[in-house]
Amino acid sequence: LDQINRTNVTRLKTAWTYHAGDISDGTKYFIRSAFEATPLVIDGVMYFTTPFCRLIALEAETGKELWTFDPRLDKDRRYMLFSTRGASYWSNGKDKRLFVGTLDGRLFAVDAATGKPVPSFGNDGWINMRQGVADEYPESTYALTSPVAVYRNLLITGAFTSDGDPQGPSGDVRAFDARTGKLVWRFHVVPRKGEFGNATWEGD
């Protein structure tokens, strides 16, 4: 970290450039795109997500592509914006996994070495995040745009939901087992009957 400072930062030069190609200007697809991902660098490998929810692994020093994972997002659906903010990393010392959410509400567990979905997680490598929170609103927005928070063996997830509709999918915070994808707990952001804070809500 002491190699780059205020005296030499203006002399830095590009070491390599990688073109992911996942761009939308509103011509082919109705929705535009924005690159908002924060890359992770772990053991010399850079992992980042693209606006189309693809996960890419590069050799950090050279920019050489190691693998890509494509969740096959339906780009003809209406989203607010093609964008994701990155992936999350989890390891128990043996398994090394990356977790990436999608704009259509899926959460994938990807093997950090191969870029393949982890079969033992959820439904052959992914879980449907809409289940249990958006069942009554199949056409409403429910997305994972930010990386999940990792605490020990838990994946703690928020959600991107519409803040302009009076009724819609729940934005509850949930925790899932990082190994199996099973739901561990759920926090109701709008308190239910008998829960703390429910009395502060009026009617429905």
Backbone bond lengths (Angstrom), bond angles and torsions (degrees), N, CA, C in turn:
res aa  C-N    CA-C-N  psi(-1)  N-CA   C-N-CA  omega(-1)  CA-C   N-CA-C  phi
1 L - - - 1.460 - - 1.534 112.53 -
2 D 1.340 116.57 -22.50 1.463 118.42 -179.56 1.525 112.81 -84.76
3 Q 1.355 116.77 2.18 1.466 119.76 178.72 1.525 112.23 -77.61
4 I 1.325 116.46 -26.74 1.466 120.58 -179.58 1.525 107.77 -113.14
5 N 1.335 116.02 123.17 1.462 120.34 -178.78 1.528 109.67 -144.57
6 R 1.321 117.14 -174.21 1.466 121.50 -175.37 1.527 112.83 -66.52
7 T 1.309 117.44 -21.02 1.470 119.11 -177.10 1.528 112.43 -84.05
8 N 1.333 118.72 -21.35 1.465 119.14 -175.89 1.528 114.24 -124.90
9 V 1.337 118.55 -0.95 1.458 119.74 -175.15 1.528 112.21 -62.62
10 T 1.319 117.86 -28.70 1.470 120.50 -179.32 1.534 111.85 -72.88
11 R 1.309 117.73 -13.11 1.466 120.79 -178.87 1.529 113.08 -98.63
12 L 1.314 117.30 4.00 1.463 119.97 179.46 1.525 110.02 -66.06
13 K 1.327 115.37 144.35 1.469 121.50 178.50 1.524 109.40 -125.36
14 T 1.321 115.60 153.84 1.457 120.97 179.96 1.526 110.25 -64.47
15 A 1.329 117.05 127.57 1.465 121.28 178.26 1.524 110.49 -85.95
16 W 1.322 117.56 -40.50 1.460 122.01 177.38 1.520 109.16 -161.59
17 T 1.318 115.56 160.88 1.465 122.43 177.42 1.517 108.70 -133.25
18 Y 1.305 116.38 136.57 1.462 121.34 177.60 1.521 108.62 -122.08
19 H 1.317 116.39 128.62 1.466 121.44 179.77 1.532 109.33 -103.12
20 A 1.325 116.74 109.20 1.464 120.58 179.34 1.523 111.53 -73.27
21 G 1.322 116.99 -32.02 1.456 120.73 176.60 1.516 115.42 83.37
22 D 1.314 117.96 -2.03 1.466 120.75 -178.57 1.526 109.91 -88.13
23 I 1.316 115.13 83.86 1.467 121.43 -176.48 1.524 109.52 -131.56
24 S 1.319 116.43 139.85 1.460 120.69 174.51 1.524 108.80 -133.32
25 D 1.329 116.41 123.56 1.470 120.67 178.67 1.524 111.47 -102.75
26 G 1.343 116.13 9.21 1.456 120.04 179.67 1.514 113.64 91.36
27 T 1.341 117.11 3.22 1.468 120.49 -179.33 1.527 111.50 -87.26
28 K 1.334 116.95 -59.24 1.467 121.36 179.86 1.520 111.23 -75.81
29 Y 1.320 115.70 -46.03 1.459 121.69 176.93 1.523 108.25 -110.80
30 F 1.319 115.40 147.63 1.466 120.12 -176.69 1.531 111.61 -63.55
31 I 1.335 115.86 -33.55 1.459 121.38 -174.98 1.529 110.36 -89.96
32 R 1.315 116.12 142.12 1.465 121.28 174.90 1.532 109.86 -87.74
33 S 1.325 115.66 168.93 1.463 120.37 -178.03 1.518 110.97 -121.86
34 A 1.339 114.48 159.68 1.459 122.01 174.87 1.524 108.37 -146.10
35 F 1.327 116.46 134.90 1.464 119.81 176.90 1.522 108.46 -88.91
36 E 1.340 116.23 112.69 1.466 120.91 -176.10 1.527 112.44 -126.17
37 A 1.325 117.54 12.03 1.461 120.86 -172.88 1.522 112.68 -78.76
38 T 1.324 115.59 140.85 1.455 122.32 170.09 1.528 107.42 -99.25
39 P 1.326 118.58 115.21 1.472 120.59 -177.71 1.530 111.75 -67.82
40 L 1.329 115.50 152.42 1.458 122.76 170.15 1.522 107.88 -107.86
41 V 1.325 117.70 140.39 1.461 121.56 173.54 1.518 107.51 -123.31
42 I 1.343 115.95 114.29 1.460 122.61 -175.98 1.521 108.90 -133.46
43 D 1.315 117.08 123.11 1.466 122.63 178.95 1.527 111.49 53.61
44 G 1.331 116.68 40.21 1.455 120.56 175.75 1.518 115.40 82.13
45 V 1.324 116.65 4.91 1.465 120.68 -179.79 1.521 109.25 -115.90
46 M 1.328 116.42 134.13 1.457 122.12 176.71 1.526 109.79 -99.33
47 Y 1.322 115.65 129.56 1.462 121.78 178.10 1.531 108.13 -119.08
48 F 1.329 116.07 133.77 1.468 119.13 176.33 1.517 109.77 -152.52
49 T 1.321 115.67 162.03 1.458 121.44 179.33 1.520 109.85 -108.93
50 T 1.325 115.56 156.51 1.459 122.00 179.80 1.530 109.24 -106.89
51 P 1.322 118.41 168.08 1.471 120.37 177.39 1.529 113.90 -58.26
52 F 1.353 117.76 -23.58 1.466 120.76 178.45 1.521 111.60 -93.33
53 C 1.330 116.69 17.11 1.464 124.04 175.08 1.533 113.66 71.85
54 R 1.312 117.88 14.22 1.464 118.90 174.27 1.524 109.43 -75.94
55 L 1.320 116.48 148.96 1.460 123.24 177.04 1.523 107.98 -111.87
56 I 1.322 116.54 128.65 1.470 121.41 -174.15 1.525 109.74 -125.94
57 A 1.333 115.46 139.68 1.459 122.19 176.13 1.528 108.94 -115.83
58 L 1.334 115.56 128.22 1.466 121.50 179.69 1.527 109.89 -125.03
59 E 1.323 115.09 150.78 1.457 119.34 168.56 1.524 106.52 -69.34
60 A 1.328 116.72 116.26 1.462 120.20 -168.83 1.525 113.03 -62.25
61 E 1.314 118.03 -33.05 1.465 119.89 -175.64 1.522 113.02 -78.29
62 T 1.335 116.38 -30.36 1.466 119.70 -174.10 1.523 113.92 -113.96
63 G 1.342 117.52 -20.48 1.451 120.51 -175.60 1.519 113.24 83.92
64 K 1.329 117.58 7.89 1.471 121.37 179.70 1.527 109.63 -68.35
65 E 1.329 115.91 131.62 1.459 120.75 179.23 1.527 110.01 -72.30
66 L 1.337 115.59 128.31 1.460 121.26 177.79 1.520 111.53 -98.33
67 W 1.309 116.74 -44.33 1.463 121.06 175.15 1.523 110.18 -165.08
68 T 1.322 115.81 162.71 1.463 121.68 173.93 1.522 108.52 -133.39
69 F 1.314 115.76 144.74 1.459 121.58 175.59 1.523 108.30 -120.30
70 D 1.322 116.26 127.66 1.456 121.71 -177.11 1.529 109.94 -118.36
71 P 1.337 119.04 112.81 1.464 121.24 177.82 1.524 113.18 -76.65
72 R 1.325 116.34 0.87 1.477 122.46 177.81 1.531 111.42 57.76
73 L 1.302 114.79 59.70 1.463 121.53 177.61 1.524 110.06 -65.95
74 D 1.321 116.16 136.08 1.462 121.12 175.16 1.529 108.10 -74.66
75 K 1.314 116.33 101.98 1.471 120.39 -174.19 1.522 112.96 -81.10
76 D 1.324 117.27 -3.15 1.457 120.22 177.17 1.526 112.32 -91.18
77 R 1.324 116.33 -8.50 1.458 119.90 175.42 1.529 109.41 -75.08
78 R 1.323 116.24 161.23 1.459 120.83 -179.79 1.526 110.15 -89.95
79 Y 1.295 115.05 120.15 1.461 121.44 173.53 1.526 107.13 -122.77
80 M 1.300 116.48 162.80 1.451 118.50 178.14 1.528 110.53 -68.04
81 L 1.349 115.46 -38.14 1.458 121.39 -178.05 1.514 108.09 -164.04
82 F 1.334 117.73 139.71 1.453 120.31 170.42 1.523 107.80 -74.23
83 S 1.320 116.64 106.52 1.461 118.98 -178.58 1.522 110.51 -169.58
84 T 1.323 116.44 142.24 1.458 122.60 167.98 1.521 107.34 -137.57
85 R 1.328 116.08 156.85 1.457 119.80 -172.84 1.521 113.67 -106.63
86 G 1.326 116.85 7.92 1.455 118.75 175.05 1.515 113.39 129.35
87 A 1.335 114.69 -179.23 1.456 122.69 -179.57 1.523 109.82 -114.45
88 S 1.329 116.19 171.24 1.461 122.62 176.26 1.526 108.80 -120.29
89 Y 1.330 115.50 154.05 1.472 121.32 -177.46 1.524 109.56 -119.59
90 W 1.344 115.39 140.02 1.462 121.78 176.68 1.519 109.09 -142.28
91 S 1.322 116.47 142.20 1.464 120.99 175.75 1.518 109.49 -149.76
92 N 1.319 115.93 142.99 1.458 120.70 173.66 1.529 110.28 -106.05
93 G 1.329 115.28 15.73 1.452 121.04 -177.99 1.511 112.78 99.50
94 K 1.328 115.86 -29.68 1.462 121.80 178.64 1.516 110.06 -108.46
95 D 1.308 115.76 -60.12 1.463 120.68 177.08 1.523 110.04 -81.68
96 K 1.323 115.90 140.01 1.461 121.61 175.84 1.522 107.04 -127.84
97 R 1.332 115.48 116.41 1.454 120.13 -173.44 1.521 111.58 -127.55
98 L 1.325 113.45 151.38 1.455 121.54 171.26 1.522 107.07 -115.78
99 F 1.319 115.57 143.11 1.461 120.58 179.19 1.518 108.70 -119.64
100 V 1.323 115.19 128.47 1.458 119.93 -178.18 1.526 109.74 -134.06
101 G 1.335 115.73 131.40 1.452 121.46 177.93 1.515 110.85 -95.96
102 T 1.316 116.23 163.72 1.463 121.12 -177.37 1.527 110.99 -125.00
103 L 1.316 114.79 165.71 1.457 121.52 -179.31 1.528 112.69 -72.03
104 D 1.333 117.02 -13.61 1.466 119.45 178.09 1.530 111.57 -105.00
105 G 1.329 117.13 15.10 1.455 120.50 170.75 1.516 116.43 86.01
106 R 1.319 118.26 32.10 1.463 121.19 175.01 1.526 109.68 -111.75
107 L 1.330 116.66 151.71 1.458 122.12 175.54 1.520 108.44 -125.80
108 F 1.335 115.99 121.45 1.458 122.25 -177.10 1.521 111.34 -107.11
109 A 1.326 115.32 144.22 1.465 122.74 169.26 1.526 106.50 -106.90
110 V 1.333 116.38 122.01 1.460 121.78 -174.60 1.525 109.50 -120.58
111 D 1.329 116.19 132.71 1.457 121.45 177.62 1.530 108.94 -65.22
112 A 1.328 117.49 123.92 1.460 121.19 -175.00 1.528 112.40 -65.96
113 A 1.312 117.96 -24.83 1.461 120.76 -177.93 1.526 112.89 -85.22
114 T 1.338 116.37 -35.60 1.466 119.98 -172.51 1.522 114.32 -109.62
115 G 1.332 117.85 -22.63 1.457 119.85 -175.33 1.517 112.96 79.43
116 K 1.329 117.11 12.78 1.466 121.54 -179.81 1.533 109.73 -99.54
117 P 1.343 117.28 148.27 1.466 119.56 175.42 1.523 110.89 -60.45
118 V 1.333 116.57 146.38 1.468 122.38 179.52 1.527 108.78 -86.10
119 P 1.350 118.97 111.88 1.472 121.59 -172.61 1.516 114.14 -59.93
120 S 1.331 118.10 -29.82 1.461 121.32 -175.97 1.518 113.26 -78.61
121 F 1.328 117.16 -5.33 1.461 121.45 -179.48 1.514 110.06 -97.26
122 G 1.350 115.81 119.49 1.464 120.27 175.33 1.511 113.63 56.36
123 N 1.323 115.97 -131.50 1.461 123.36 -178.34 1.522 109.02 -94.41
124 D 1.320 116.68 78.89 1.468 122.38 178.92 1.532 112.22 58.83
125 G 1.340 115.77 38.70 1.456 119.63 174.01 1.516 115.66 116.75
126 W 1.326 118.40 -3.75 1.463 119.51 -178.59 1.524 110.75 -153.26
127 I 1.334 115.28 160.56 1.459 120.84 174.53 1.526 108.97 -128.05
128 N 1.328 114.10 147.77 1.456 121.49 178.69 1.521 107.99 -86.36
129 M 1.323 116.84 104.82 1.455 121.50 -176.37 1.527 112.90 -73.04
130 R 1.306 117.51 -14.08 1.468 120.49 178.76 1.526 111.59 -75.51
131 Q 1.332 115.66 -23.29 1.454 120.15 -176.60 1.522 110.96 -64.51
132 G 1.315 115.59 127.35 1.452 120.98 178.47 1.523 114.65 88.95
133 V 1.332 117.26 -10.39 1.467 119.68 179.96 1.526 113.01 -129.79
134 A 1.321 117.15 -21.09 1.468 119.71 -177.21 1.522 111.96 -132.07
135 D 1.334 117.41 18.81 1.465 121.00 -175.79 1.529 112.93 -59.07
136 E 1.328 116.49 -36.55 1.467 120.15 -177.06 1.525 112.71 -86.06
137 Y 1.333 116.32 -2.29 1.468 120.38 -177.14 1.537 109.96 -132.01
138 P 1.329 117.32 66.48 1.474 120.55 -174.46 1.522 114.46 -63.18
139 E 1.323 117.87 -22.75 1.460 120.48 -178.27 1.527 112.94 -98.71
140 S 1.307 117.08 -3.82 1.460 120.64 -176.62 1.528 111.69 -84.92
141 T 1.323 115.27 156.17 1.455 121.40 -179.13 1.520 111.57 -68.67
142 Y 1.325 115.81 128.91 1.469 122.39 169.24 1.519 106.30 -150.04
143 A 1.310 116.43 112.87 1.466 120.24 -173.42 1.522 110.86 -139.30
144 L 1.315 114.81 160.78 1.467 121.84 170.40 1.518 106.31 -113.87
145 T 1.311 116.71 103.24 1.462 120.31 -178.63 1.526 112.53 -102.89
146 S 1.330 117.36 -21.89 1.467 121.35 -179.76 1.523 110.32 -106.45
147 P 1.325 117.77 152.58 1.465 119.78 177.31 1.526 110.95 -61.04
148 V 1.339 116.38 145.62 1.460 119.50 176.30 1.528 108.77 -71.93
149 A 1.336 116.21 151.81 1.461 120.75 175.40 1.530 108.40 -84.13
150 V 1.323 116.69 134.52 1.457 121.31 -179.43 1.524 109.11 -108.06
151 Y 1.337 116.16 122.14 1.459 121.91 175.75 1.520 107.83 -130.90
152 R 1.333 116.20 110.96 1.463 121.39 -175.43 1.525 109.42 52.87
153 N 1.338 118.03 -118.16 1.467 119.80 -179.79 1.526 112.55 -102.51
154 L 1.333 115.79 23.73 1.457 119.98 -179.78 1.522 111.57 -113.17
155 L 1.324 115.14 141.62 1.462 122.69 171.40 1.523 106.11 -107.99
156 I 1.314 117.15 113.15 1.462 120.99 -176.74 1.524 108.10 -102.21
157 T 1.314 115.30 121.52 1.459 120.74 -170.06 1.516 112.70 -118.28
158 G 1.315 114.66 141.32 1.449 121.98 167.90 1.519 107.24 -100.81
159 A 1.318 116.90 -152.18 1.459 119.93 179.26 1.513 110.26 -164.54
160 F 1.320 115.12 154.69 1.462 121.43 171.42 1.519 106.42 -103.47
161 T 1.332 116.67 111.65 1.463 121.34 176.72 1.522 108.47 -126.56
162 S 1.312 116.11 164.46 1.460 120.23 179.30 1.522 110.25 -70.06
163 D 1.335 116.35 133.23 1.463 119.33 176.31 1.530 110.68 -102.68
164 G 1.327 116.12 13.33 1.452 119.81 -178.90 1.511 114.10 -111.86
165 D 1.360 117.26 -3.63 1.458 120.82 -179.73 1.524 109.99 -104.08
166 P 1.331 117.73 136.26 1.468 119.81 179.76 1.527 112.68 -67.49
167 Q 1.320 117.31 -29.03 1.462 122.12 177.40 1.529 108.24 -128.82
168 G 1.327 116.89 141.98 1.462 119.57 179.61 1.514 111.53 175.84
169 P 1.324 117.34 -170.28 1.464 121.69 -178.72 1.527 111.92 -57.74
170 S 1.306 115.32 151.38 1.458 121.60 177.98 1.527 110.06 -75.06
171 G 1.323 115.38 143.42 1.464 120.49 175.52 1.514 111.82 -101.25
172 D 1.325 117.59 24.98 1.465 121.76 -177.21 1.531 111.79 -56.23
173 V 1.334 114.60 147.00 1.461 121.68 174.77 1.520 107.31 -86.43
174 R 1.342 116.64 131.38 1.460 120.47 -177.83 1.525 110.90 -130.94
175 A 1.325 114.99 155.46 1.466 120.99 176.74 1.520 109.09 -122.31
176 F 1.335 115.76 134.85 1.455 122.18 -179.74 1.525 109.93 -122.78
177 D 1.323 116.16 150.82 1.458 121.54 176.70 1.527 109.12 -70.06
178 A 1.325 117.21 125.72 1.467 121.38 -176.54 1.523 112.42 -67.57
179 R 1.319 117.37 -20.00 1.465 120.20 -179.15 1.519 112.36 -89.49
180 T 1.338 116.56 -40.57 1.465 120.10 -173.13 1.517 114.30 -109.28
181 G 1.349 117.32 -22.79 1.458 120.33 -175.84 1.514 113.55 84.91
182 K 1.348 117.40 5.14 1.463 120.04 -179.17 1.532 110.80 -76.95
183 L 1.342 115.03 144.85 1.450 121.08 178.01 1.526 109.95 -67.38
184 V 1.340 117.12 129.81 1.461 122.17 -179.83 1.530 110.94 -103.35
185 W 1.329 117.43 -47.22 1.452 120.40 175.91 1.521 110.78 -153.56
186 R 1.340 113.93 165.40 1.469 120.90 -178.49 1.519 108.99 -142.18
187 F 1.319 116.49 129.96 1.469 121.90 177.32 1.522 108.98 -106.87
188 H 1.320 116.21 120.96 1.467 121.11 -179.68 1.529 109.44 -79.20
189 V 1.332 116.88 111.58 1.461 119.94 -179.81 1.525 111.73 -69.86
190 V 1.340 116.70 -25.94 1.463 121.50 167.79 1.528 105.29 -106.06
191 P 1.340 118.45 108.66 1.461 121.52 -172.36 1.522 113.58 -60.80
192 R 1.332 115.00 135.09 1.458 121.62 178.48 1.530 110.46 -82.47
193 K 1.317 115.53 172.43 1.458 120.67 178.83 1.529 109.86 -58.33
194 G 1.315 116.43 129.98 1.455 121.29 -179.33 1.517 113.87 91.34
195 E 1.347 117.30 -8.56 1.457 121.02 179.15 1.522 110.55 -97.13
196 F 1.323 116.38 152.95 1.459 121.65 -179.63 1.522 110.70 -57.46
197 G 1.325 116.82 132.09 1.459 121.60 177.07 1.510 114.43 94.55
198 N 1.354 117.44 -10.23 1.460 119.69 -177.97 1.524 112.22 -61.56
199 A 1.331 116.68 -32.79 1.467 120.80 -178.02 1.515 112.49 -67.46
200 T 1.330 118.24 -15.77 1.466 120.37 -179.90 1.516 111.99 -83.26
201 W 1.341 116.63 -7.67 1.472 121.03 179.03 1.518 109.99 -95.35
202 E 1.315 115.56 143.66 1.461 120.69 -175.28 1.517 110.10 -104.90
203 G 1.335 117.05 125.01 1.454 120.58 177.30 1.519 112.04 61.45
204 D 1.342 116.68 -128.61 1.460 121.52 -178.77 1.521 112.27 -92.18
